[in-house]
Amino acid sequence: PATVELVVGTEEVEKSIAVLPFVNMSDDPNNEYFSDGISEELLNVLVKVEGLRVASRTSSFAFKDKDISIPEIADALKVAHVLEGSVRKAGDTVRVTAQLIDVRTDSHLWSETYDRKLEDIFFIQDEISAHIVEELKIALGAGELVQTHSPPTDNLDAYESFLRGRHFWSRRGGENIRRAIEL
């Protein structure tokens, strides 16, 4: 396995993580916004962990759909850990799989699968985030959450429109921007 030197200048980056875009494994490619939304919400929660450095969304999402190994991605982002996963959405059910990788060994520190009804998406995000934070505290000695995470809305339709809009906004281009604004 490839070895990765995790040093920025002289400072070790032991307590660091990148959240890669979760892979959309649904039959419908239009559900891409949903998997990106899960990734972004997890990133937002991890940023609030005291003493944990989290690679930026823009840098992490630059590796979306790229055939690059986890150690190579971690080296480019100067992180010691990577969170990756997948989302499968079928009807009113979603399966989210999240995996925490130690890049020095390119091995799993933690992995979990969550099957839930879509009406509980905020619960799913909070549950996954809480488990990841707990695992990071164990694996890295990371601190507590600086502030609590609360859902942006109780309206699932509004939240889905928001995620779709953010997805089109990030793709840029005239038509995508117009669609994002509409949503």
Disulfide bonds with the S-S distance in Angstrom:
none
